[in-house]
Amino acid sequence: MHAETMEELIGRHPFFAGLGADAIRLIAGCASNVHFAAGDYLYTEGAAASRFYLLRHGRVAMEIHAPERGSLIIDTMDEGEVVGWSWLVPPYRYFGDGRAVTPVSAIALDGACLRGKCEADPELGFQLLKRVTSVMYHRLQSARVRLLDLYGSQVARA
């Protein structure tokens, strides 16, 4: 059994399904393997969104801080998902905290490197934008469901 190359790992990740070998090769040039222990932060709210992550193993909680309530989990992501999409959206700052709930293995993609490759290759940029937009849409829907779970009964009585 051979050690998998970064291109193979990225090419198999669901986020990049359907991209051609040339695009995968370009993306792999921005990638590195990373690991986080349970409780470690992948990123923190307001920090420069320098990387985004393809989750290979483990679970990550997206959290926001509420002044009177502390950290609130707004979503969780597992193997096969991505976190840290703010690398593509100006002003390139993380929207919340990303905390490893379990030990996490991921592929970190350098945001500045990817943005440069997207500028040089508009088709690659369009393909990544479509994928990130889809992730954003699903996260907004998930947040909507959580809000309805939290406040639905209160809204119904108002």
C-alpha positions in Angstrom: 0.0 0.0 0.0 1.4 3.4 -1.0 1.1 6.6 0.9 -1.5 8.8 -0.7 -0.4 12.0 -2.3 -2.0 15.3 -1.5 -3.6 15.3 -4.9 -5.2 11.9 -4.2 -6.5 13.1 -0.9 -8.0 16.3 -2.2 -9.4 14.6 -5.3 -11.3 12.2 -3.2 -12.8 14.8 -0.8 -16.5 15.5 -1.6 -16.0 19.3 -1.7 -13.9 18.9 -4.8 -16.0 16.2 -6.6 -16.0 16.8 -10.3 -12.9 19.0 -10.6 -10.4 17.9 -13.2 -6.9 16.7 -12.5 -5.3 20.1 -13.5 -7.4 22.0 -11.0 -6.7 19.4 -8.2 -3.0 19.7 -8.9 -3.2 23.5 -8.6 -5.1 23.2 -5.3 -2.7 20.6 -3.9 0.1 23.2 -4.2 -1.7 25.2 -1.5 -2.3 22.3 0.9 -0.8 20.7 4.0 -1.8 18.0 6.5 -2.8 19.3 9.9 -4.0 17.7 13.2 -5.8 19.2 16.2 -6.4 17.7 19.6 -9.9 17.9 21.1 -10.5 21.4 22.4 -8.0 23.0 20.1 -9.1 25.9 17.9 -8.7 25.7 14.2 -9.5 29.4 14.0 -11.0 32.2 16.1 -13.5 34.8 15.4 -12.1 38.0 13.9 -8.7 36.5 13.1 -7.4 36.7 9.5 -9.0 33.9 7.5 -5.7 32.5 6.2 -6.8 28.8 5.8 -9.8 26.6 5.3 -10.0 23.0 6.1 -11.1 19.8 4.5 -12.1 17.5 7.4 -10.7 14.0 7.0 -11.4 12.7 10.5 -13.1 14.2 13.6 -15.7 16.8 14.4 -15.5 20.6 14.5 -18.0 22.9 16.3 -18.6 26.4 14.9 -19.2 28.7 17.8 -20.1 32.3 18.4 -19.7 34.2 21.6 -22.8 35.7 23.3 -21.9 38.2 26.0 -24.4 36.9 28.6 -24.4 33.2 27.6 -20.8 32.4 26.6 -19.9 30.2 23.6 -22.9 28.9 21.6 -22.5 26.1 19.1 -24.2 27.2 15.9 -23.2 24.1 13.8 -21.0 21.1 13.7 -19.1 19.5 10.9 -17.7 16.0 10.4 -15.5 14.0 8.1 -16.0 15.0 4.4 -17.1 18.6 5.2 -15.2 21.9 5.1 -14.8 24.6 7.6 -13.3 28.1 7.4 -14.9 29.4 4.1 -14.2 33.0 5.0 -10.9 32.8 3.1 -12.8 33.6 -0.1 -15.0 36.5 1.2 -13.6 39.9 1.9 -12.5 41.1 4.5 -11.1 37.6 4.9 -11.9 37.3 8.7 -13.3 34.3 10.4 -17.0 34.7 11.3 -16.8 32.6 14.5 -14.6 30.1 16.3 -13.9 26.6 14.9 -13.1 24.2 17.8 -12.1 20.6 17.5 -14.7 18.5 19.5 -12.8 15.3 18.9 -9.2 14.8 17.6 -9.2 16.2 14.0 -7.2 15.4 11.0 -7.6 17.8 8.1 -6.1 19.2 5.0 -5.4 22.9 5.4 -5.6 25.0 2.3 -3.8 28.4 2.3 -6.4 31.0 1.4 -4.0 33.6 -0.1 -2.4 30.9 -2.2 -5.9 29.8 -3.5 -7.1 33.3 -4.1 -4.0 33.9 -6.2 -4.6 30.8 -8.2 -8.3 31.8 -8.7 -7.2 35.2 -10.0 -4.9 33.5 -12.5 -7.4 30.9 -13.5 -11.0 32.3 -13.5 -12.5 28.9 -14.2 -10.9 27.5 -11.1 -12.2 30.5 -9.2 -15.7 30.0 -10.5 -15.7 26.3 -9.5 -14.5 27.1 -6.0 -17.0 30.0 -5.6 -19.8 27.6 -6.6 -18.7 25.1 -3.9 -18.2 27.7 -1.2 -21.5 29.3 -1.9 -23.2 25.9 -1.6 -21.5 25.4 1.8 -22.7 28.9 2.9 -26.2 28.1 1.8 -26.4 24.9 3.7 -24.9 26.5 6.8 -27.5 29.3 6.7 -30.2 26.7 6.4 -28.8 24.8 9.4 -28.6 28.0 11.5 -32.2 28.7 10.5 -33.4 25.3 11.8 -31.4 25.8 15.0 -33.0 29.2 15.5 -36.5 27.8 15.0 -35.7 25.0 17.5 -34.5 27.6 20.0 -37.1 30.3 19.5 -40.0 28.7 17.6 -42.2 28.1 20.6 -41.5 31.6 21.9 -42.4 33.1 18.5 -45.6 31.1 18.3 -46.7 32.6 21.7 -45.8 36.2 20.9 
